[in-house]
Amino acid sequence: MAAGPQPADSTVRTLLSRLERRGMVVRSSDRPAVYRPAPQVRPMSERAMRDVIDTFYAGSAASAATALLGLSKPLTAADRAVLLAAIEAMDDDQP
C-alpha cells in the first residue's frame, strides 16, 4: 500500500496539543514527546454532547433538549415516558 504525504511535525504537535487540552491524551511525565490516551471517565458520546451544549446552548441542557424536541415529529407516549423517567431520576438524585 502506498503511503500518502506525511504531516509536518508542527501539524502533529498542534493536533496533540489540542487533544491534550480536551483531555483526550496525556503527555508522559518522563518523556515529553510521548502521549497516551487519557483514561475516559465518561463515555465519548456524553463528552461530545456536553461540548455541543456548552458551545451552542450556553451550557443549558434544557435549551438543548427543547431545541432537539422541536426538530422531531411529535413524541410518542413511549418517548415521553422515557424522558419523564429520566427527569424524575435526576430529581431523585438531588439532595
C-alpha positions in Angstrom: 0.0 0.0 0.0 1.4 3.4 -1.0 1.8 5.9 1.8 0.5 9.4 1.3 2.3 12.6 2.2 3.3 12.7 5.9 2.0 15.6 8.0 4.5 18.2 9.1 5.9 17.9 12.7 4.2 21.1 13.7 0.8 19.8 12.5 1.2 16.7 14.6 2.3 18.8 17.7 -0.7 21.1 17.2 -3.1 18.2 17.0 -1.7 16.5 20.1 -1.8 19.8 22.0 -5.5 20.3 21.1 -6.2 16.7 22.1 -4.4 17.2 25.4 -6.4 20.4 26.2 -9.6 18.4 25.5 -8.4 15.7 27.9 -8.2 13.0 25.3 -4.5 12.4 25.6 -1.9 12.9 28.3 1.7 13.7 28.0 4.3 11.4 29.5 6.0 13.0 32.5 9.4 11.4 31.8 9.3 11.7 28.0 7.5 15.0 26.9 7.2 13.9 23.3 5.3 10.7 24.2 1.5 10.8 24.5 -1.0 8.2 25.5 -4.8 8.1 25.5 -6.3 9.7 28.6 -8.5 7.5 30.8 -12.1 8.0 29.9 -14.3 8.7 32.9 -17.3 9.5 30.8 -18.3 7.9 27.5 -17.2 9.8 24.5 -20.8 10.4 23.3 -21.5 12.2 26.7 -18.4 14.4 26.3 -19.4 15.3 22.7 -22.9 16.2 23.8 -21.6 18.3 26.7 -19.4 20.1 24.2 -22.4 20.8 21.9 -24.5 22.0 24.8 -21.7 24.3 26.1 -20.9 25.7 22.6 -24.4 26.2 21.2 -26.7 26.4 24.2 -24.5 28.3 26.8 -24.3 25.2 28.9 -28.1 24.8 29.2 -29.2 21.2 28.8 -32.8 22.4 29.0 -32.3 24.7 26.0 -30.6 21.9 24.1 -33.4 19.4 24.9 -36.0 22.0 23.8 -34.2 22.5 20.5 -34.0 18.8 19.9 -37.6 18.2 20.7 -38.6 21.0 18.3 -36.7 19.3 15.4 -38.5 16.0 15.7 -42.0 14.8 15.0 -44.4 14.7 18.0 -43.2 12.5 20.8 -44.8 9.1 21.2 -46.2 8.0 24.5 -43.2 5.7 25.0 -40.7 8.5 24.2 -42.5 10.8 26.7 -42.4 8.1 29.4 -38.6 7.6 28.9 -38.0 11.4 29.1 -40.2 11.8 32.2 -38.5 8.8 33.9 -35.0 10.3 33.2 -36.1 13.7 34.6 -37.6 12.1 37.7 -34.4 10.0 38.2 -32.5 13.3 38.2 -34.9 14.8 40.7 -34.3 11.8 43.0 -30.6 12.4 42.9 -30.9 15.9 44.1 -30.4 16.5 47.9 
